[in-house]
């Protein structure tokens, strides 16, 4: 066969293979089991310093914090409008609504856990453990009984006067309803992200410095047992969907099924992701905080929190 004809056929073959690969790639992306067909990341706003703590209320509105600026914002599920909910938030970080509509926050300015009423009234739920200031509550999850799990790593803040922790370990605490807090995890390097299953059976806790995420069974008294390694990857904030998939933050959003197998990676442009939840009236909008920005993504699955 003539050399020019051979070259021509090779080029046509390469083009065909490239087109086929692109088609397969597009097909794979389109057929995501969790992302709505054709959905893309939508920027809500990028006017912040460090966003965290997205929490959804009963109407699907999402509240999130801009910690350095000491503000909590509200994203309206109906209009997409963002407004200031509260100024002077105790430098709130991780947050979640309780069953009564109060916003429970990790207010690490004075190492406390707050409950903020819909009208902005603050009640301090936790101030110390055995008369020692906790390190700096970071993230939390509230169970069906109203008990609160809190991760308490130590990150030196520029607004603190202290330069060292009063408690040696970086632990996870549980505050049973109307009872003192107890230590439920004391063997992690730096616990950070935390999320539980809606049925109250399991709790996932990320050791961000150890770069691992663990799964625990929750006992009737709120203590944890049956610790297993879920994935060899740590996380900042985390969430869970109605299929039991776990969403991990850091570089983009990595999604794992209940067996710990990666099923999706959601690339987020620019800054690292800090936290994630499901919002919207149908709880089918993934709401992502990413340092200076917040984003949304339309999903097939829904949130359970």
C-alpha positions as CSV (number, residue, x, y, z in Angstrom):
1,X,0.0,0.0,0.0
2,X,1.2,3.5,-0.8
3,X,2.9,5.2,2.2
4,X,0.6,8.3,1.9
5,X,-2.5,6.1,1.9
6,X,-1.2,4.3,5.0
7,X,-0.6,7.6,6.8
8,X,-4.1,8.8,5.8
9,X,-5.7,5.7,7.1
10,X,-3.7,5.9,10.4
11,X,-4.8,9.5,10.8
12,X,-8.5,8.6,10.2
13,X,-8.2,5.8,12.7
14,X,-6.7,8.1,15.3
15,X,-9.5,10.6,14.8
16,X,-12.1,7.9,15.1
17,X,-10.5,6.6,18.3
18,X,-10.4,10.1,19.8
19,X,-14.0,10.8,18.8
20,X,-15.1,7.5,20.4
21,X,-13.1,8.3,23.5
22,X,-14.8,11.7,23.8
23,X,-18.2,10.1,23.2
24,X,-17.5,7.5,25.9
25,X,-16.3,10.3,28.3
26,X,-19.3,12.4,27.6
27,X,-21.6,9.4,28.1
28,X,-19.9,8.5,31.4
29,X,-20.3,12.1,32.6
30,X,-23.9,12.3,31.5
31,X,-24.8,9.0,33.1
32,X,-23.5,9.9,36.5
33,X,-25.5,8.1,39.2
34,X,-25.7,11.1,41.4
35,X,-25.3,14.3,39.3
36,X,-28.3,15.5,37.3
37,X,-27.9,15.1,33.6
38,X,-26.2,18.1,32.0
39,X,-25.7,19.9,35.4
40,X,-22.6,22.0,35.9
41,X,-21.1,23.8,38.9
42,X,-22.8,27.2,39.5
43,X,-21.0,30.0,41.3
44,X,-23.2,31.6,43.9
45,X,-20.7,34.2,45.1
46,X,-17.0,34.7,45.6
47,X,-16.9,37.7,47.9
48,X,-15.9,35.9,51.1
49,X,-12.7,35.3,53.1
50,X,-13.2,31.7,54.3
51,X,-16.5,30.0,54.0
52,X,-17.6,27.1,56.1
53,X,-20.4,25.3,57.9
54,X,-23.3,25.0,55.4
55,X,-26.4,24.0,57.2
56,X,-29.9,23.5,55.7
57,X,-33.1,24.5,57.5
58,X,-36.6,22.9,57.1
59,X,-37.4,25.1,54.1
60,X,-34.2,24.1,52.2
61,X,-32.4,27.4,52.8
62,X,-28.7,27.0,53.5
63,X,-26.9,29.0,56.1
64,X,-23.1,29.3,55.9
65,X,-20.3,31.2,57.7
66,X,-17.5,33.5,56.7
67,X,-15.4,32.8,59.7
68,X,-12.7,35.6,59.4
69,X,-15.4,38.2,59.0
70,X,-17.5,36.7,61.8
71,X,-20.7,36.4,59.8
72,X,-23.4,33.9,59.0
73,X,-25.1,34.2,55.6
74,X,-28.4,32.7,54.4
75,X,-28.9,31.4,50.8
76,X,-32.6,31.5,49.9
77,X,-33.7,28.2,48.4
78,X,-36.5,29.9,46.4
79,X,-34.7,33.0,45.0
80,X,-31.0,32.1,45.3
81,X,-30.4,35.4,47.0
82,X,-27.7,35.6,49.7
83,X,-28.3,37.8,52.8
84,X,-26.6,38.3,56.1
85,X,-28.3,36.4,58.9
86,X,-26.0,37.3,61.8
87,X,-23.0,39.4,62.5
88,X,-21.0,38.5,65.6
89,X,-21.2,34.7,65.5
90,X,-18.4,33.7,67.8
91,X,-16.4,32.9,64.7
92,X,-18.8,30.0,63.9
93,X,-17.4,27.1,61.9
94,X,-19.3,23.9,61.5
95,X,-23.1,24.2,61.9
96,X,-26.3,22.2,61.8
97,X,-30.0,22.9,62.6
98,X,-31.6,21.0,65.4
99,X,-35.2,19.7,65.3
100,X,-36.5,22.9,66.8
101,X,-35.1,25.1,64.2
102,X,-32.1,26.4,66.2
103,X,-28.8,26.7,64.4
104,X,-26.2,24.9,66.5
105,X,-22.6,26.1,65.7
106,X,-19.0,25.5,66.6
107,X,-18.2,29.0,67.9
108,X,-14.4,28.7,68.3
109,X,-13.7,32.4,69.2
110,X,-14.1,31.4,72.9
111,X,-14.1,27.6,72.2
112,X,-17.8,27.1,72.7
113,X,-20.8,25.4,71.1
114,X,-23.7,27.8,70.5
115,X,-27.4,27.4,69.8
116,X,-28.7,30.3,67.8
117,X,-32.5,30.8,67.7
118,X,-34.3,31.9,64.5
119,X,-34.3,35.4,66.0
120,X,-30.6,35.4,66.8
121,X,-30.7,34.7,70.5
122,X,-27.6,32.8,71.6
123,X,-27.5,30.0,74.2
124,X,-24.1,28.4,75.1
125,X,-24.3,24.6,75.1
126,X,-20.7,23.8,75.8
127,X,-18.0,25.9,77.3
128,X,-15.4,23.5,78.7
129,X,-14.6,19.8,79.6
130,X,-13.7,19.2,83.3
131,X,-13.1,23.0,83.7
132,X,-10.7,23.0,80.8
133,X,-11.3,25.0,77.6
134,X,-11.8,22.7,74.6
135,X,-9.4,23.2,71.7
136,X,-11.6,24.8,69.1
137,X,-14.8,23.0,68.1
138,X,-14.7,22.5,64.4
139,X,-17.6,20.5,63.1
140,X,-20.7,18.7,64.5
141,X,-23.6,16.4,63.8
142,X,-26.9,16.1,65.8
143,X,-28.6,12.8,66.2
144,X,-32.3,12.0,66.5
145,X,-32.3,12.3,70.3
146,X,-30.9,15.8,70.1
147,X,-27.4,14.7,71.2
148,X,-24.5,16.5,69.5
149,X,-21.2,15.0,68.3
150,X,-18.4,17.5,68.0
151,X,-14.9,17.3,66.6
152,X,-12.3,19.3,68.5
153,X,-9.0,19.7,66.7
154,X,-6.5,22.4,67.6
155,X,-5.8,25.0,64.9
156,X,-4.1,28.1,66.3
157,X,-6.4,31.1,65.6
158,X,-5.0,34.7,65.1
159,X,-7.8,36.0,67.4
160,X,-6.8,33.8,70.4
161,X,-4.7,35.0,73.2
162,X,-3.6,31.5,74.2
163,X,-0.8,29.8,72.3
164,X,-1.3,26.2,73.4
165,X,-4.3,23.9,74.1
166,X,-5.4,23.2,77.7
167,X,-6.5,19.7,76.7
168,X,-3.7,17.5,75.5
169,X,-5.7,15.3,73.0
170,X,-7.7,16.3,69.9
171,X,-10.9,14.5,70.6
172,X,-14.5,13.9,69.5
173,X,-17.1,14.7,72.2
174,X,-20.8,13.8,72.6
175,X,-23.2,16.0,74.4
176,X,-26.3,14.0,75.3
177,X,-29.4,16.0,75.6
178,X,-29.5,17.7,79.1
179,X,-26.4,15.9,80.2
180,X,-22.6,16.7,80.4
181,X,-20.4,16.1,77.4
182,X,-18.4,12.8,77.2
183,X,-15.3,11.8,75.2
184,X,-16.1,9.3,72.5
185,X,-13.0,9.3,70.4
186,X,-9.5,10.0,71.8
187,X,-7.1,8.3,69.4
188,X,-7.0,10.5,66.3
189,X,-4.3,12.9,65.2
190,X,-6.8,15.7,64.2
191,X,-10.5,14.9,63.9
192,X,-12.3,17.3,61.6
193,X,-15.2,16.3,59.3
194,X,-18.1,14.4,60.9
195,X,-21.5,13.0,59.6
196,X,-23.9,10.4,60.8
197,X,-26.5,8.3,59.1
198,X,-30.1,9.5,59.5
199,X,-31.2,6.2,61.2
200,X,-28.6,7.0,63.9
201,X,-26.7,3.7,63.5
202,X,-23.4,4.9,62.1
203,X,-21.0,7.8,62.5
204,X,-18.2,8.8,60.1
205,X,-15.3,10.8,61.4
206,X,-12.4,12.1,59.3
207,X,-8.9,12.3,60.8
208,X,-7.7,15.1,58.5
209,X,-4.0,15.0,59.6
210,X,-4.0,11.2,59.6
211,X,-5.6,11.2,56.2
212,X,-8.2,8.6,57.1
213,X,-11.9,8.5,57.6
214,X,-13.4,6.0,60.0
215,X,-16.8,4.5,60.5
216,X,-18.3,3.7,63.9
217,X,-21.4,2.0,65.2
218,X,-23.4,4.2,67.6
219,X,-24.4,2.6,70.9
220,X,-27.7,3.4,72.6
221,X,-25.9,5.8,75.0
222,X,-24.2,7.6,72.2
223,X,-20.8,6.1,72.7
224,X,-19.0,4.6,69.7
225,X,-17.9,1.1,68.9
226,X,-16.8,-1.2,66.1
227,X,-14.3,1.3,64.6
228,X,-13.3,0.4,61.0
229,X,-11.3,2.3,58.4
230,X,-13.8,3.6,55.8
231,X,-11.4,5.1,53.3
232,X,-7.6,6.0,53.4
233,X,-8.5,9.7,52.9
234,X,-9.2,12.5,55.3
235,X,-11.6,15.4,55.0
236,X,-12.7,18.8,56.1
237,X,-16.5,18.9,56.2
238,X,-18.6,16.0,55.0
239,X,-22.2,15.1,54.1
240,X,-24.3,12.1,53.1
241,X,-27.0,11.5,50.6
242,X,-30.2,9.4,50.6
243,X,-28.3,6.5,49.0
244,X,-25.8,6.4,51.8
245,X,-23.0,7.9,49.7
246,X,-20.4,10.0,51.6
247,X,-19.1,13.3,50.2
248,X,-15.5,14.2,51.1
249,X,-14.0,17.7,50.8
250,X,-10.4,19.0,50.2
251,X,-9.6,18.9,46.5
252,X,-13.0,19.1,44.9
253,X,-15.6,16.8,46.2
254,X,-14.9,13.0,46.2
255,X,-17.9,10.7,46.6
256,X,-17.8,7.2,48.0
257,X,-20.6,4.6,48.2
258,X,-21.4,2.9,51.5
259,X,-18.8,0.2,50.8
260,X,-16.0,2.8,50.5
261,X,-15.7,2.7,46.7
262,X,-15.2,6.0,44.9
263,X,-18.1,6.6,42.5
264,X,-17.6,10.3,41.6
265,X,-15.2,13.2,41.6
266,X,-16.6,16.7,41.3
267,X,-14.0,19.2,40.3
268,X,-14.3,22.6,41.9
269,X,-12.3,25.5,40.3
270,X,-9.9,27.6,42.4
271,X,-9.8,27.2,46.1
272,X,-10.0,24.0,48.2
273,X,-13.4,22.8,49.3
274,X,-14.1,23.2,53.1
275,X,-17.6,21.8,53.6
276,X,-20.7,20.5,51.8
277,X,-24.4,19.8,52.3
278,X,-27.7,19.4,50.4
279,X,-30.1,22.3,50.2
280,X,-33.0,23.5,48.1
281,X,-36.7,22.8,48.5
282,X,-36.3,19.2,47.4
283,X,-32.9,18.8,49.1
284,X,-31.4,18.0,45.7
285,X,-29.0,20.8,45.3
286,X,-25.4,20.2,46.5
287,X,-24.2,23.3,48.3
288,X,-20.4,23.6,48.5
289,X,-18.3,26.0,50.5
290,X,-14.8,26.5,48.9
291,X,-12.7,29.0,50.9
292,X,-13.6,32.4,49.2
293,X,-16.5,31.0,47.2
294,X,-19.8,29.1,47.4
295,X,-21.2,26.9,44.6
296,X,-24.2,24.8,43.9
297,X,-24.7,21.7,41.7
298,X,-28.0,20.1,40.7
299,X,-28.2,16.4,41.8
300,X,-30.2,13.2,41.2
301,X,-29.8,12.2,44.8
302,X,-31.1,14.1,47.8
303,X,-29.7,14.9,51.2
304,X,-30.8,13.3,54.5
305,X,-29.7,16.0,57.0
